[in-house]
Each structure stands twice: as structure tokens, then as C-alpha cells.
């Protein structure tokens, strides 16, 4: 999956947000995956 954000701070804020925390918990419990943030692509 590819998700675009306007800047690096927005991407990091999303990954650390309270709204995303339940989804992240499900993802970590059920899948092997890694989030990679690439700047300027």
C-alpha cells in the first residue's frame, strides 16, 4: 500500500496518532510489515 502525505512531519504524526493506534495494533498482531517513509519521491 502507498500513502502520500504533504510532508515528513505529517507522515510521522499519522503513524504516532491516537486515531491510527488501533489499526497499528491490529497490523502488528496479524502481519509482518514495515512502514517506510521516503522523502521527496
Beta strands, then each sheet from edge to edge (+ up, - down):
end
